[in-house]
Amino acid sequence: MDIYVGNLPYSTQDADLQGAFSAHGTVTSAKVISDRETGRSKGFGFVEMPNASEANQAIEALNGTDMGGRAIKVNEAQPRKPRAPGGGGRGGW
């Protein structure tokens, strides 16, 4: 099960997420999302746990708890919505 973790302090590292969630079960991966250009954390991340009951227990236990002075938001990750085709226009000729 993929888990979304939001409102993370910008100082949070992958290992911090791994540690917080591993107390509730097996963690396959933990990743804090960072900006491509600056490398700075975007304040959210994803954790993958193979056991759904452990994942649900972790969501219940950690949602709203304090991490680095911020109340984190934890819930099941939703599938990414497809982006609209195309891109910027090329101006009027």
PDB file of N, CA, C and O in Angstrom:
ATOM      1  N   MET A   1       0.848  -1.173   0.000  1.00  0.00           N
ATOM      2  CA  MET A   1       0.000   0.000   0.000  1.00  0.00           C
ATOM      3  C   MET A   1       0.893   1.236   0.000  1.00  0.00           C
ATOM      4  O   MET A   1       1.864   1.312   0.753  1.00  0.00           O
ATOM      5  N   ASP A   2       0.554   2.204  -0.852  1.00  0.00           N
ATOM      6  CA  ASP A   2       1.279   3.469  -0.900  1.00  0.00           C
ATOM      7  C   ASP A   2       0.607   4.464   0.035  1.00  0.00           C
ATOM      8  O   ASP A   2      -0.618   4.581   0.055  1.00  0.00           O
ATOM      9  N   ILE A   3       1.409   5.171   0.800  1.00  0.00           N
ATOM     10  CA  ILE A   3       0.917   6.115   1.792  1.00  0.00           C
ATOM     11  C   ILE A   3       1.487   7.497   1.491  1.00  0.00           C
ATOM     12  O   ILE A   3       2.687   7.655   1.264  1.00  0.00           O
ATOM     13  N   TYR A   4       0.605   8.493   1.493  1.00  0.00           N
ATOM     14  CA  TYR A   4       1.006   9.878   1.310  1.00  0.00           C
ATOM     15  C   TYR A   4       1.267  10.488   2.684  1.00  0.00           C
ATOM     16  O   TYR A   4       0.497  10.276   3.620  1.00  0.00           O
ATOM     17  N   VAL A   5       2.358  11.249   2.802  1.00  0.00           N
ATOM     18  CA  VAL A   5       2.685  11.936   4.050  1.00  0.00           C
ATOM     19  C   VAL A   5       2.927  13.405   3.702  1.00  0.00           C
ATOM     20  O   VAL A   5       3.880  13.736   2.997  1.00  0.00           O
ATOM     21  N   GLY A   6       2.052  14.283   4.206  1.00  0.00           N
ATOM     22  CA  GLY A   6       2.158  15.705   3.893  1.00  0.00           C
ATOM     23  C   GLY A   6       2.450  16.556   5.101  1.00  0.00           C
ATOM     24  O   GLY A   6       2.423  16.082   6.237  1.00  0.00           O
ATOM     25  N   ASN A   7       2.730  17.823   4.844  1.00  0.00           N
ATOM     26  CA  ASN A   7       3.058  18.826   5.864  1.00  0.00           C
ATOM     27  C   ASN A   7       4.341  18.462   6.616  1.00  0.00           C
ATOM     28  O   ASN A   7       4.473  18.723   7.812  1.00  0.00           O
ATOM     29  N   LEU A   8       5.271  17.858   5.894  1.00  0.00           N
ATOM     30  CA  LEU A   8       6.546  17.493   6.510  1.00  0.00           C
ATOM     31  C   LEU A   8       7.434  18.720   6.667  1.00  0.00           C
ATOM     32  O   LEU A   8       7.389  19.625   5.835  1.00  0.00           O
ATOM     33  N   PRO A   9       8.241  18.761   7.724  1.00  0.00           N
ATOM     34  CA  PRO A   9       9.239  19.822   7.826  1.00  0.00           C
ATOM     35  C   PRO A   9      10.210  19.686   6.647  1.00  0.00           C
ATOM     36  O   PRO A   9      10.501  18.574   6.207  1.00  0.00           O
ATOM     37  N   TYR A  10      10.703  20.803   6.143  1.00  0.00           N
ATOM     38  CA  TYR A  10      11.592  20.750   4.978  1.00  0.00           C
ATOM     39  C   TYR A  10      12.908  20.046   5.274  1.00  0.00           C
ATOM     40  O   TYR A  10      13.641  19.691   4.350  1.00  0.00           O
ATOM     41  N   SER A  11      13.214  19.843   6.535  1.00  0.00           N
ATOM     42  CA  SER A  11      14.454  19.161   6.910  1.00  0.00           C
ATOM     43  C   SER A  11      14.313  17.642   6.926  1.00  0.00           C
ATOM     44  O   SER A  11      15.300  16.938   7.139  1.00  0.00           O
ATOM     45  N   THR A  12      13.104  17.122   6.707  1.00  0.00           N
ATOM     46  CA  THR A  12      12.872  15.674   6.775  1.00  0.00           C
ATOM     47  C   THR A  12      13.622  14.944   5.664  1.00  0.00           C
ATOM     48  O   THR A  12      13.615  15.362   4.506  1.00  0.00           O
ATOM     49  N   GLN A  13      14.261  13.857   6.042  1.00  0.00           N
ATOM     50  CA  GLN A  13      14.999  13.010   5.104  1.00  0.00           C
ATOM     51  C   GLN A  13      14.257  11.679   4.921  1.00  0.00           C
ATOM     52  O   GLN A  13      13.368  11.344   5.704  1.00  0.00           O
ATOM     53  N   ASP A  14      14.631  10.928   3.885  1.00  0.00           N
ATOM     54  CA  ASP A  14      14.035   9.614   3.632  1.00  0.00           C
ATOM     55  C   ASP A  14      14.142   8.718   4.863  1.00  0.00           C
ATOM     56  O   ASP A  14      13.192   8.016   5.210  1.00  0.00           O
ATOM     57  N   ALA A  15      15.298   8.743   5.520  1.00  0.00           N
ATOM     58  CA  ALA A  15      15.525   7.884   6.693  1.00  0.00           C
ATOM     59  C   ALA A  15      14.581   8.246   7.842  1.00  0.00           C
ATOM     60  O   ALA A  15      14.193   7.374   8.619  1.00  0.00           O
ATOM     61  N   ASP A  16      14.210   9.524   7.954  1.00  0.00           N
ATOM     62  CA  ASP A  16      13.279   9.941   9.006  1.00  0.00           C
ATOM     63  C   ASP A  16      11.909   9.304   8.783  1.00  0.00           C
ATOM     64  O   ASP A  16      11.286   8.807   9.721  1.00  0.00           O
ATOM     65  N   LEU A  17      11.448   9.324   7.533  1.00  0.00           N
ATOM     66  CA  LEU A  17      10.160   8.681   7.209  1.00  0.00           C
ATOM     67  C   LEU A  17      10.240   7.183   7.461  1.00  0.00           C
ATOM     68  O   LEU A  17       9.340   6.593   8.058  1.00  0.00           O
ATOM     69  N   GLN A  18      11.321   6.578   7.001  1.00  0.00           N
ATOM     70  CA  GLN A  18      11.521   5.137   7.186  1.00  0.00           C
ATOM     71  C   GLN A  18      11.437   4.779   8.670  1.00  0.00           C
ATOM     72  O   GLN A  18      10.775   3.808   9.038  1.00  0.00           O
ATOM     73  N   GLY A  19      12.098   5.550   9.509  1.00  0.00           N
ATOM     74  CA  GLY A  19      12.110   5.275  10.943  1.00  0.00           C
ATOM     75  C   GLY A  19      10.739   5.416  11.580  1.00  0.00           C
ATOM     76  O   GLY A  19      10.345   4.588  12.401  1.00  0.00           O
ATOM     77  N   ALA A  20      10.011   6.459  11.207  1.00  0.00           N
ATOM     78  CA  ALA A  20       8.691   6.693  11.798  1.00  0.00           C
ATOM     79  C   ALA A  20       7.713   5.576  11.446  1.00  0.00           C
ATOM     80  O   ALA A  20       6.929   5.145  12.292  1.00  0.00           O
ATOM     81  N   PHE A  21       7.757   5.111  10.205  1.00  0.00           N
ATOM     82  CA  PHE A  21       6.794   4.102   9.767  1.00  0.00           C
ATOM     83  C   PHE A  21       7.224   2.681  10.101  1.00  0.00           C
ATOM     84  O   PHE A  21       6.370   1.810  10.264  1.00  0.00           O
ATOM     85  N   SER A  22       8.511   2.425  10.207  1.00  0.00           N
ATOM     86  CA  SER A  22       8.970   1.061  10.495  1.00  0.00           C
ATOM     87  C   SER A  22       8.575   0.615  11.897  1.00  0.00           C
ATOM     88  O   SER A  22       8.577  -0.582  12.186  1.00  0.00           O
ATOM     89  N   ALA A  23       8.235   1.561  12.772  1.00  0.00           N
ATOM     90  CA  ALA A  23       7.750   1.199  14.107  1.00  0.00           C
ATOM     91  C   ALA A  23       6.391   0.511  14.025  1.00  0.00           C
ATOM     92  O   ALA A  23       5.955  -0.112  14.992  1.00  0.00           O
ATOM     93  N   HIS A  24       5.715   0.619  12.874  1.00  0.00           N
ATOM     94  CA  HIS A  24       4.380   0.045  12.708  1.00  0.00           C
ATOM     95  C   HIS A  24       4.343  -1.129  11.739  1.00  0.00           C
ATOM     96  O   HIS A  24       3.275  -1.686  11.485  1.00  0.00           O
ATOM     97  N   GLY A  25       5.492  -1.510  11.196  1.00  0.00           N
ATOM     98  CA  GLY A  25       5.532  -2.655  10.286  1.00  0.00           C
ATOM     99  C   GLY A  25       6.661  -2.523   9.276  1.00  0.00           C
ATOM    100  O   GLY A  25       7.526  -1.654   9.390  1.00  0.00           O
ATOM    101  N   THR A  26       6.632  -3.405   8.289  1.00  0.00           N
ATOM    102  CA  THR A  26       7.661  -3.444   7.266  1.00  0.00           C
ATOM    103  C   THR A  26       7.479  -2.303   6.275  1.00  0.00           C
ATOM    104  O   THR A  26       6.380  -2.077   5.767  1.00  0.00           O
ATOM    105  N   VAL A  27       8.559  -1.591   6.008  1.00  0.00           N
ATOM    106  CA  VAL A  27       8.546  -0.500   5.034  1.00  0.00           C
ATOM    107  C   VAL A  27       9.397  -0.913   3.839  1.00  0.00           C
ATOM    108  O   VAL A  27      10.580  -1.220   3.981  1.00  0.00           O
ATOM    109  N   THR A  28       8.773  -0.918   2.653  1.00  0.00           N
ATOM    110  CA  THR A  28       9.493  -1.262   1.428  1.00  0.00           C
ATOM    111  C   THR A  28      10.316  -0.080   0.939  1.00  0.00           C
ATOM    112  O   THR A  28      11.467  -0.244   0.534  1.00  0.00           O
ATOM    113  N   SER A  29       9.724   1.120   0.976  1.00  0.00           N
ATOM    114  CA  SER A  29      10.453   2.320   0.577  1.00  0.00           C
ATOM    115  C   SER A  29       9.855   3.551   1.255  1.00  0.00           C
ATOM    116  O   SER A  29       8.681   3.572   1.625  1.00  0.00           O
ATOM    117  N   ALA A  30      10.688   4.565   1.405  1.00  0.00           N
ATOM    118  CA  ALA A  30      10.259   5.845   1.973  1.00  0.00           C
ATOM    119  C   ALA A  30      11.000   6.926   1.211  1.00  0.00           C
ATOM    120  O   ALA A  30      12.229   6.914   1.140  1.00  0.00           O
ATOM    121  N   LYS A  31      10.249   7.869   0.637  1.00  0.00           N
ATOM    122  CA  LYS A  31      10.861   8.888  -0.218  1.00  0.00           C
ATOM    123  C   LYS A  31      10.251  10.255   0.035  1.00  0.00           C
ATOM    124  O   LYS A  31       9.039  10.434  -0.089  1.00  0.00           O
ATOM    125  N   VAL A  32      11.092  11.221   0.391  1.00  0.00           N
ATOM    126  CA  VAL A  32      10.680  12.612   0.507  1.00  0.00           C
ATOM    127  C   VAL A  32      10.857  13.227  -0.879  1.00  0.00           C
ATOM    128  O   VAL A  32      11.923  13.101  -1.482  1.00  0.00           O
ATOM    129  N   ILE A  33       9.826  13.886  -1.381  1.00  0.00           N
ATOM    130  CA  ILE A  33       9.876  14.464  -2.720  1.00  0.00           C
ATOM    131  C   ILE A  33      10.589  15.816  -2.661  1.00  0.00           C
ATOM    132  O   ILE A  33      10.296  16.654  -1.809  1.00  0.00           O
ATOM    133  N   SER A  34      11.528  16.006  -3.584  1.00  0.00           N
ATOM    134  CA  SER A  34      12.278  17.259  -3.614  1.00  0.00           C
ATOM    135  C   SER A  34      12.157  17.935  -4.968  1.00  0.00           C
ATOM    136  O   SER A  34      11.890  17.292  -5.983  1.00  0.00           O
ATOM    137  N   ASP A  35      12.356  19.231  -4.961  1.00  0.00           N
ATOM    138  CA  ASP A  35      12.306  20.033  -6.175  1.00  0.00           C
ATOM    139  C   ASP A  35      13.470  19.650  -7.088  1.00  0.00           C
ATOM    140  O   ASP A  35      14.603  19.513  -6.629  1.00  0.00           O
ATOM    141  N   ARG A  36      13.190  19.477  -8.377  1.00  0.00           N
ATOM    142  CA  ARG A  36      14.237  19.065  -9.313  1.00  0.00           C
ATOM    143  C   ARG A  36      15.353  20.089  -9.437  1.00  0.00           C
ATOM    144  O   ARG A  36      16.527  19.731  -9.537  1.00  0.00           O
ATOM    145  N   GLU A  37      14.988  21.350  -9.430  1.00  0.00           N
ATOM    146  CA  GLU A  37      15.987  22.392  -9.668  1.00  0.00           C
ATOM    147  C   GLU A  37      16.790  22.758  -8.422  1.00  0.00           C
ATOM    148  O   GLU A  37      18.006  22.935  -8.492  1.00  0.00           O
ATOM    149  N   THR A  38      16.110  22.871  -7.284  1.00  0.00           N
ATOM    150  CA  THR A  38      16.807  23.320  -6.074  1.00  0.00           C
ATOM    151  C   THR A  38      17.254  22.176  -5.178  1.00  0.00           C
ATOM    152  O   THR A  38      18.168  22.345  -4.371  1.00  0.00           O
ATOM    153  N   GLY A  39      16.621  21.007  -5.308  1.00  0.00           N
ATOM    154  CA  GLY A  39      16.935  19.886  -4.443  1.00  0.00           C
ATOM    155  C   GLY A  39      16.299  19.993  -3.072  1.00  0.00           C
ATOM    156  O   GLY A  39      16.476  19.110  -2.233  1.00  0.00           O
ATOM    157  N   ARG A  40      15.551  21.082  -2.834  1.00  0.00           N
ATOM    158  CA  ARG A  40      14.898  21.303  -1.540  1.00  0.00           C
ATOM    159  C   ARG A  40      13.621  20.470  -1.448  1.00  0.00           C
ATOM    160  O   ARG A  40      12.914  20.287  -2.439  1.00  0.00           O
ATOM    161  N   SER A  41      13.340  19.977  -0.264  1.00  0.00           N
ATOM    162  CA  SER A  41      12.135  19.191  -0.023  1.00  0.00           C
ATOM    163  C   SER A  41      10.898  20.002  -0.376  1.00  0.00           C
ATOM    164  O   SER A  41      10.857  21.213  -0.157  1.00  0.00           O
ATOM    165  N   LYS A  42       9.887  19.329  -0.923  1.00  0.00           N
ATOM    166  CA  LYS A  42       8.614  19.981  -1.222  1.00  0.00           C
ATOM    167  C   LYS A  42       7.639  19.865  -0.047  1.00  0.00           C
ATOM    168  O   LYS A  42       6.525  20.384  -0.115  1.00  0.00           O
ATOM    169  N   GLY A  43       8.050  19.190   1.025  1.00  0.00           N
ATOM    170  CA  GLY A  43       7.214  19.109   2.222  1.00  0.00           C
ATOM    171  C   GLY A  43       6.253  17.937   2.224  1.00  0.00           C
ATOM    172  O   GLY A  43       5.338  17.892   3.046  1.00  0.00           O
ATOM    173  N   PHE A  44       6.444  16.986   1.320  1.00  0.00           N
ATOM    174  CA  PHE A  44       5.629  15.776   1.335  1.00  0.00           C
ATOM    175  C   PHE A  44       6.450  14.606   0.827  1.00  0.00           C
ATOM    176  O   PHE A  44       7.520  14.777   0.242  1.00  0.00           O
ATOM    177  N   GLY A  45       5.920  13.406   1.065  1.00  0.00           N
ATOM    178  CA  GLY A  45       6.620  12.212   0.630  1.00  0.00           C
ATOM    179  C   GLY A  45       5.684  11.030   0.558  1.00  0.00           C
ATOM    180  O   GLY A  45       4.485  11.152   0.805  1.00  0.00           O
ATOM    181  N   PHE A  46       6.245   9.879   0.216  1.00  0.00           N
ATOM    182  CA  PHE A  46       5.477   8.654   0.079  1.00  0.00           C
ATOM    183  C   PHE A  46       6.198   7.510   0.769  1.00  0.00           C
ATOM    184  O   PHE A  46       7.425   7.410   0.738  1.00  0.00           O
ATOM    185  N   VAL A  47       5.409   6.656   1.387  1.00  0.00           N
ATOM    186  CA  VAL A  47       5.938   5.463   2.046  1.00  0.00           C
ATOM    187  C   VAL A  47       5.194   4.272   1.464  1.00  0.00           C
ATOM    188  O   VAL A  47       3.980   4.326   1.273  1.00  0.00           O
ATOM    189  N   GLU A  48       5.914   3.208   1.185  1.00  0.00           N
ATOM    190  CA  GLU A  48       5.294   1.987   0.672  1.00  0.00           C
ATOM    191  C   GLU A  48       5.442   0.879   1.709  1.00  0.00           C
ATOM    192  O   GLU A  48       6.543   0.562   2.159  1.00  0.00           O
ATOM    193  N   MET A  49       4.292   0.298   2.076  1.00  0.00           N
ATOM    194  CA  MET A  49       4.276  -0.818   3.024  1.00  0.00           C
ATOM    195  C   MET A  49       3.526  -1.978   2.371  1.00  0.00           C
ATOM    196  O   MET A  49       2.404  -1.791   1.902  1.00  0.00           O
ATOM    197  N   PRO A  50       4.125  -3.174   2.331  1.00  0.00           N
ATOM    198  CA  PRO A  50       3.504  -4.301   1.629  1.00  0.00           C
ATOM    199  C   PRO A  50       2.276  -4.882   2.333  1.00  0.00           C
ATOM    200  O   PRO A  50       1.408  -5.458   1.677  1.00  0.00           O
ATOM    201  N   ASN A  51       2.193  -4.741   3.648  1.00  0.00           N
ATOM    202  CA  ASN A  51       1.084  -5.310   4.408  1.00  0.00           C
ATOM    203  C   ASN A  51       0.026  -4.225   4.650  1.00  0.00           C
ATOM    204  O   ASN A  51       0.298  -3.238   5.333  1.00  0.00           O
ATOM    205  N   ALA A  52      -1.175  -4.407   4.094  1.00  0.00           N
ATOM    206  CA  ALA A  52      -2.230  -3.391   4.184  1.00  0.00           C
ATOM    207  C   ALA A  52      -2.663  -3.124   5.624  1.00  0.00           C
ATOM    208  O   ALA A  52      -2.939  -1.977   5.978  1.00  0.00           O
ATOM    209  N   SER A  53      -2.727  -4.155   6.454  1.00  0.00           N
ATOM    210  CA  SER A  53      -3.171  -3.924   7.830  1.00  0.00           C
ATOM    211  C   SER A  53      -2.122  -3.132   8.612  1.00  0.00           C
ATOM    212  O   SER A  53      -2.483  -2.281   9.425  1.00  0.00           O
ATOM    213  N   GLU A  54      -0.832  -3.395   8.383  1.00  0.00           N
ATOM    214  CA  GLU A  54       0.222  -2.612   9.020  1.00  0.00           C
ATOM    215  C   GLU A  54       0.189  -1.173   8.515  1.00  0.00           C
ATOM    216  O   GLU A  54       0.387  -0.233   9.285  1.00  0.00           O
ATOM    217  N   ALA A  55      -0.061  -1.006   7.219  1.00  0.00           N
ATOM    218  CA  ALA A  55      -0.128   0.338   6.629  1.00  0.00           C
ATOM    219  C   ALA A  55      -1.285   1.130   7.236  1.00  0.00           C
ATOM    220  O   ALA A  55      -1.124   2.298   7.589  1.00  0.00           O
ATOM    221  N   ASN A  56      -2.453   0.492   7.357  1.00  0.00           N
ATOM    222  CA  ASN A  56      -3.601   1.168   7.954  1.00  0.00           C
ATOM    223  C   ASN A  56      -3.348   1.521   9.413  1.00  0.00           C
ATOM    224  O   ASN A  56      -3.774   2.576   9.884  1.00  0.00           O
ATOM    225  N   GLN A  57      -2.658   0.645  10.123  1.00  0.00           N
ATOM    226  CA  GLN A  57      -2.299   0.921  11.513  1.00  0.00           C
ATOM    227  C   GLN A  57      -1.352   2.124  11.588  1.00  0.00           C
ATOM    228  O   GLN A  57      -1.491   2.974  12.468  1.00  0.00           O
ATOM    229  N   ALA A  58      -0.403   2.189  10.674  1.00  0.00           N
ATOM    230  CA  ALA A  58       0.533   3.310  10.650  1.00  0.00           C
ATOM    231  C   ALA A  58      -0.189   4.621  10.336  1.00  0.00           C
ATOM    232  O   ALA A  58       0.104   5.654  10.938  1.00  0.00           O
ATOM    233  N   ILE A  59      -1.134   4.577   9.389  1.00  0.00           N
ATOM    234  CA  ILE A  59      -1.907   5.773   9.036  1.00  0.00           C
ATOM    235  C   ILE A  59      -2.670   6.272  10.256  1.00  0.00           C
ATOM    236  O   ILE A  59      -2.642   7.461  10.574  1.00  0.00           O
ATOM    237  N   GLU A  60      -3.353   5.354  10.938  1.00  0.00           N
ATOM    238  CA  GLU A  60      -4.132   5.725  12.133  1.00  0.00           C
ATOM    239  C   GLU A  60      -3.238   6.293  13.229  1.00  0.00           C
ATOM    240  O   GLU A  60      -3.584   7.280  13.877  1.00  0.00           O
ATOM    241  N   ALA A  61      -2.083   5.658  13.429  1.00  0.00           N
ATOM    242  CA  ALA A  61      -1.204   6.060  14.522  1.00  0.00           C
ATOM    243  C   ALA A  61      -0.474   7.376  14.253  1.00  0.00           C
ATOM    244  O   ALA A  61      -0.225   8.141  15.185  1.00  0.00           O
ATOM    245  N   LEU A  62      -0.126   7.652  12.986  1.00  0.00           N
ATOM    246  CA  LEU A  62       0.736   8.790  12.695  1.00  0.00           C
ATOM    247  C   LEU A  62       0.015  10.029  12.176  1.00  0.00           C
ATOM    248  O   LEU A  62       0.568  11.126  12.249  1.00  0.00           O
ATOM    249  N   ASN A  63      -1.190   9.889  11.659  1.00  0.00           N
ATOM    250  CA  ASN A  63      -1.908  11.042  11.123  1.00  0.00           C
ATOM    251  C   ASN A  63      -2.139  12.076  12.232  1.00  0.00           C
ATOM    252  O   ASN A  63      -2.697  11.761  13.283  1.00  0.00           O
ATOM    253  N   GLY A  64      -1.704  13.302  11.981  1.00  0.00           N
ATOM    254  CA  GLY A  64      -1.882  14.377  12.951  1.00  0.00           C
ATOM    255  C   GLY A  64      -0.804  14.467  14.018  1.00  0.00           C
ATOM    256  O   GLY A  64      -0.826  15.385  14.837  1.00  0.00           O
ATOM    257  N   THR A  65       0.137  13.532  14.023  1.00  0.00           N
ATOM    258  CA  THR A  65       1.194  13.587  15.034  1.00  0.00           C
ATOM    259  C   THR A  65       2.239  14.644  14.671  1.00  0.00           C
ATOM    260  O   THR A  65       2.316  15.094  13.528  1.00  0.00           O
ATOM    261  N   ASP A  66       3.029  15.024  15.655  1.00  0.00           N
ATOM    262  CA  ASP A  66       4.041  16.051  15.478  1.00  0.00           C
ATOM    263  C   ASP A  66       5.330  15.455  14.936  1.00  0.00           C
ATOM    264  O   ASP A  66       5.846  14.469  15.464  1.00  0.00           O
ATOM    265  N   MET A  67       5.844  16.069  13.869  1.00  0.00           N
ATOM    266  CA  MET A  67       7.158  15.691  13.349  1.00  0.00           C
ATOM    267  C   MET A  67       7.912  17.001  13.097  1.00  0.00           C
ATOM    268  O   MET A  67       7.564  17.751  12.186  1.00  0.00           O
ATOM    269  N   GLY A  68       8.904  17.265  13.871  1.00  0.00           N
ATOM    270  CA  GLY A  68       9.686  18.483  13.710  1.00  0.00           C
ATOM    271  C   GLY A  68       8.883  19.759  13.902  1.00  0.00           C
ATOM    272  O   GLY A  68       9.161  20.775  13.265  1.00  0.00           O
ATOM    273  N   GLY A  69       7.888  19.708  14.780  1.00  0.00           N
ATOM    274  CA  GLY A  69       7.083  20.887  15.058  1.00  0.00           C
ATOM    275  C   GLY A  69       5.899  21.090  14.132  1.00  0.00           C
ATOM    276  O   GLY A  69       5.235  22.124  14.200  1.00  0.00           O
ATOM    277  N   ARG A  70       5.622  20.120  13.264  1.00  0.00           N
ATOM    278  CA  ARG A  70       4.492  20.221  12.341  1.00  0.00           C
ATOM    279  C   ARG A  70       3.598  18.992  12.476  1.00  0.00           C
ATOM    280  O   ARG A  70       4.085  17.874  12.646  1.00  0.00           O
ATOM    281  N   ALA A  71       2.287  19.209  12.398  1.00  0.00           N
ATOM    282  CA  ALA A  71       1.333  18.097  12.444  1.00  0.00           C
ATOM    283  C   ALA A  71       1.257  17.496  11.048  1.00  0.00           C
ATOM    284  O   ALA A  71       0.743  18.121  10.120  1.00  0.00           O
ATOM    285  N   ILE A  72       1.772  16.277  10.905  1.00  0.00           N
ATOM    286  CA  ILE A  72       1.809  15.664   9.575  1.00  0.00           C
ATOM    287  C   ILE A  72       0.446  15.099   9.182  1.00  0.00           C
ATOM    288  O   ILE A  72      -0.361  14.726  10.033  1.00  0.00           O
ATOM    289  N   LYS A  73       0.215  15.046   7.891  1.00  0.00           N
ATOM    290  CA  LYS A  73      -1.019  14.488   7.343  1.00  0.00           C
ATOM    291  C   LYS A  73      -0.649  13.166   6.683  1.00  0.00           C
ATOM    292  O   LYS A  73       0.220  13.119   5.812  1.00  0.00           O
ATOM    293  N   VAL A  74      -1.311  12.100   7.100  1.00  0.00           N
ATOM    294  CA  VAL A  74      -0.987  10.766   6.600  1.00  0.00           C
ATOM    295  C   VAL A  74      -2.265  10.094   6.123  1.00  0.00           C
ATOM    296  O   VAL A  74      -3.232   9.975   6.876  1.00  0.00           O
ATOM    297  N   ASN A  75      -2.267   9.654   4.866  1.00  0.00           N
ATOM    298  CA  ASN A  75      -3.403   8.891   4.346  1.00  0.00           C
ATOM    299  C   ASN A  75      -2.973   8.027   3.167  1.00  0.00           C
ATOM    300  O   ASN A  75      -1.842   8.123   2.688  1.00  0.00           O
ATOM    301  N   GLU A  76      -3.884   7.190   2.711  1.00  0.00           N
ATOM    302  CA  GLU A  76      -3.572   6.331   1.576  1.00  0.00           C
ATOM    303  C   GLU A  76      -3.378   7.208   0.347  1.00  0.00           C
ATOM    304  O   GLU A  76      -4.174   8.107   0.078  1.00  0.00           O
ATOM    305  N   ALA A  77      -2.313   6.935  -0.393  1.00  0.00           N
ATOM    306  CA  ALA A  77      -2.013   7.727  -1.590  1.00  0.00           C
ATOM    307  C   ALA A  77      -3.050   7.432  -2.670  1.00  0.00           C
ATOM    308  O   ALA A  77      -3.467   6.290  -2.867  1.00  0.00           O
ATOM    309  N   GLN A  78      -3.450   8.490  -3.356  1.00  0.00           N
ATOM    310  CA  GLN A  78      -4.398   8.357  -4.461  1.00  0.00           C
ATOM    311  C   GLN A  78      -3.607   8.251  -5.760  1.00  0.00           C
ATOM    312  O   GLN A  78      -2.516   8.812  -5.869  1.00  0.00           O
ATOM    313  N   PRO A  79      -4.153   7.528  -6.756  1.00  0.00           N
ATOM    314  CA  PRO A  79      -3.446   7.444  -8.041  1.00  0.00           C
ATOM    315  C   PRO A  79      -3.281   8.829  -8.655  1.00  0.00           C
ATOM    316  O   PRO A  79      -4.133   9.703  -8.495  1.00  0.00           O
ATOM    317  N   ARG A  80      -2.202   9.003  -9.338  1.00  0.00           N
ATOM    318  CA  ARG A  80      -1.917  10.283  -9.972  1.00  0.00           C
ATOM    319  C   ARG A  80      -2.899  10.527 -11.111  1.00  0.00           C
ATOM    320  O   ARG A  80      -3.168   9.636 -11.917  1.00  0.00           O
ATOM    321  N   LYS A  81      -3.427  11.736 -11.165  1.00  0.00           N
ATOM    322  CA  LYS A  81      -4.370  12.075 -12.229  1.00  0.00           C
ATOM    323  C   LYS A  81      -3.596  12.332 -13.509  1.00  0.00           C
ATOM    324  O   LYS A  81      -2.531  12.948 -13.477  1.00  0.00           O
ATOM    325  N   PRO A  82      -4.120  11.864 -14.640  1.00  0.00           N
ATOM    326  CA  PRO A  82      -3.404  12.097 -15.900  1.00  0.00           C
ATOM    327  C   PRO A  82      -3.361  13.586 -16.238  1.00  0.00           C
ATOM    328  O   PRO A  82      -4.308  14.327 -15.973  1.00  0.00           O
ATOM    329  N   ARG A  83      -2.282  13.992 -16.805  1.00  0.00           N
ATOM    330  CA  ARG A  83      -2.116  15.388 -17.194  1.00  0.00           C
ATOM    331  C   ARG A  83      -2.755  15.619 -18.547  1.00  0.00           C
ATOM    332  O   ARG A  83      -2.857  14.705 -19.365  1.00  0.00           O
ATOM    333  N   ALA A  84      -3.180  16.839 -18.775  1.00  0.00           N
ATOM    334  CA  ALA A  84      -3.769  17.196 -20.064  1.00  0.00           C
ATOM    335  C   ALA A  84      -2.684  17.148 -21.130  1.00  0.00           C
ATOM    336  O   ALA A  84      -1.539  17.522 -20.875  1.00  0.00           O
ATOM    337  N   PRO A  85      -3.045  16.686 -22.331  1.00  0.00           N
ATOM    338  CA  PRO A  85      -2.059  16.628 -23.403  1.00  0.00           C
ATOM    339  C   PRO A  85      -1.668  18.026 -23.868  1.00  0.00           C
ATOM    340  O   PRO A  85      -2.367  19.007 -23.613  1.00  0.00           O
ATOM    341  N   GLY A  86      -0.564  18.085 -24.538  1.00  0.00           N
ATOM    342  CA  GLY A  86      -0.139  19.368 -25.087  1.00  0.00           C
ATOM    343  C   GLY A  86       0.803  20.074 -24.162  1.00  0.00           C
ATOM    344  O   GLY A  86       1.374  19.480 -23.247  1.00  0.00           O
ATOM    345  N   GLY A  87       0.953  21.309 -24.404  1.00  0.00           N
ATOM    346  CA  GLY A  87       1.842  22.124 -23.594  1.00  0.00           C
ATOM    347  C   GLY A  87       1.602  23.554 -23.977  1.00  0.00           C
ATOM    348  O   GLY A  87       0.568  23.892 -24.552  1.00  0.00           O
ATOM    349  N   GLY A  88       2.528  24.368 -23.669  1.00  0.00           N
ATOM    350  CA  GLY A  88       2.381  25.772 -24.002  1.00  0.00           C
ATOM    351  C   GLY A  88       2.214  25.972 -25.503  1.00  0.00           C
ATOM    352  O   GLY A  88       2.711  25.171 -26.295  1.00  0.00           O
ATOM    353  N   GLY A  89       1.528  27.016 -25.892  1.00  0.00           N
ATOM    354  CA  GLY A  89       1.341  27.303 -27.313  1.00  0.00           C
ATOM    355  C   GLY A  89       2.559  27.988 -27.886  1.00  0.00           C
ATOM    356  O   GLY A  89       3.503  28.318 -27.168  1.00  0.00           O
ATOM    357  N   ARG A  90       2.526  28.198 -29.190  1.00  0.00           N
ATOM    358  CA  ARG A  90       3.662  28.841 -29.852  1.00  0.00           C
ATOM    359  C   ARG A  90       3.302  30.215 -30.401  1.00  0.00           C
ATOM    360  O   ARG A  90       3.935  30.699 -31.339  1.00  0.00           O
ATOM    361  N   GLY A  91       2.304  30.830 -29.829  1.00  0.00           N
ATOM    362  CA  GLY A  91       1.988  32.190 -30.220  1.00  0.00           C
ATOM    363  C   GLY A  91       1.270  32.271 -31.568  1.00  0.00           C
ATOM    364  O   GLY A  91       1.282  31.318 -32.348  1.00  0.00           O
ATOM    365  N   GLY A  92       0.668  33.380 -31.821  1.00  0.00           N
ATOM    366  CA  GLY A  92      -0.087  33.539 -33.067  1.00  0.00           C
ATOM    367  C   GLY A  92       0.768  33.996 -34.222  1.00  0.00           C
ATOM    368  O   GLY A  92       1.471  35.002 -34.130  1.00  0.00           O
ATOM    369  N   TRP A  93       0.705  33.261 -35.297  1.00  0.00           N
ATOM    370  CA  TRP A  93       1.434  33.626 -36.515  1.00  0.00           C
ATOM    371  C   TRP A  93       0.516  34.343 -37.433  1.00  0.00           C
ATOM    372  O   TRP A  93       0.922  34.744 -38.524  1.00  0.00           O
TER     373      TRP A  93
END
